[in-house]
């Protein structure tokens, strides 16, 4: 599970929260204070990792939802943001270990530089700090972090069990995605609403919004793994297929007219990437995957459709489709531009 590192899109602008960069800077300061372990063997590697930075997208959702519900972005909100980000980064550290990954965000992974044994400890340290931060806010936030952690483990376990399975079903894939990706976005949005003391109906609305966005986000990431380049993404591409994680385009094509060709490609010692994409495009599975992403984006917007209209709510409704458009524009290999639309 990798995060797309948007290089030419101002993600913060999509949320319509003018002070969002200021708030995210406060999150960075909180994360830095959390990482200030007296043990330099922990502090220095984790500081290197966090300085490389993901987009902090999940904290942005907490802040945007809290803001949309009229909450003050105070110390508790910032701690909640740090909790979800610590959980997210911890999961990536363990992902890199499982995948034997060498690079993330243009720098060596912890397992590549410090070794697997140390990387496991670093990931566990981050998980522990995530719970510590959440518990310092309130019981509801702590419970949501715990529930998300369990869902994440469930999703990763299912993905591992389905490795190299040409019989992996669409439903099995979606169940995996709900656990390993959508659960964190769902929790982020619900935490933002919790911090705002929102009504039960608003809590449920934002939970559904985050879940649907998370599903679309992961399916988009799956597409980019096939259609992008390492230079554009800043991480290796085509890894899902090589590592036996057959995502939506592969699963749909395996059930179509081009299944025999695809099965032969999947068992080859060296993957023919161009022929793979050509086969998927012919099967219509890439286009079908894009259609599923758009359906999840629509469902996300509809989840908060009954909430009182405001510029902040409107921005959140538009964000899923805007994010998809930006990802396709900025990260699809130019030779495939237009083929996935």
NORSUL-V600137 format. One record per backbone hydrogen bond with DSSP energy under -1.0 kcal/mol. CO is the residue of the C=O (numbers start at 0). NH is the residue of the N-H. Records with the same first field share a line. If there is no record, write none. Layout:
CO: NH / NH
This chain:
3: 5
8: 10
10: 13
11: 14
16: 19
18: 22
19: 23
20: 24
21: 25
22: 26
23: 27
24: 28
25: 29
26: 30
27: 31
28: 32
29: 33
30: 34
34: 36
38: 41 / 42
39: 43
41: 45
42: 46
43: 47
44: 48
45: 49
46: 50
48: 52
55: 59
56: 60
57: 61
58: 62
59: 63
60: 64
61: 65
62: 66
63: 67
64: 68
65: 70
66: 69
71: 73
73: 77
74: 78
75: 79
76: 80
77: 81
78: 82
79: 83
80: 84
81: 85
82: 86
83: 87
84: 88
85: 89
86: 90
87: 91
88: 92
89: 93
90: 94
91: 95
92: 96
93: 97
94: 98
95: 100
101: 108
103: 106
106: 103
108: 112
109: 113
114: 118
115: 119
116: 120
117: 121
118: 122
119: 123
120: 124
121: 125
122: 126
123: 127
124: 128
125: 129
126: 130
127: 131
128: 132
129: 133
130: 134
131: 135
133: 136 / 137
137: 141
138: 142
139: 143
140: 144
141: 145
142: 146
143: 147
144: 148
145: 149
146: 150
147: 151
148: 152
149: 153
150: 154
151: 155
152: 156
153: 157
154: 158
155: 159
156: 160
157: 161
159: 162
161: 164
164: 167
168: 172
169: 173
170: 174
171: 175
172: 176
173: 177
174: 178
175: 179
176: 180 / 181
177: 182
180: 184
181: 185
182: 186
183: 187
184: 188
185: 189
186: 190
187: 191
188: 192
189: 193
190: 194
192: 197
193: 196
198: 202
199: 203
200: 204
201: 205
202: 206
203: 207
204: 208
205: 209
206: 210
207: 211
208: 212
209: 213
210: 214
211: 215
212: 216
213: 217
214: 218
215: 219
216: 220
217: 221
218: 222
219: 223
220: 224
222: 226
223: 227
224: 237
226: 332
228: 232
229: 233
233: 105
237: 241
238: 242
239: 244
240: 243
243: 163 / 245
246: 250
247: 251
248: 252
249: 253
252: 255
255: 258
257: 261
258: 262
259: 263
260: 264
261: 265
264: 267
270: 272
271: 275
272: 276
273: 277
274: 278
275: 279
276: 280
277: 281
278: 282
279: 284
283: 287
284: 288
285: 289
286: 290
287: 291
288: 292
289: 293
290: 294
291: 295
292: 296
293: 297
294: 298
295: 299
296: 300
297: 301
298: 302
301: 304
303: 306
309: 313
310: 314
311: 315
312: 316
313: 317
314: 318
317: 321
318: 322
319: 323
320: 324
321: 325
322: 326
323: 327
324: 328
325: 329
326: 330
327: 331
332: 335
335: 338
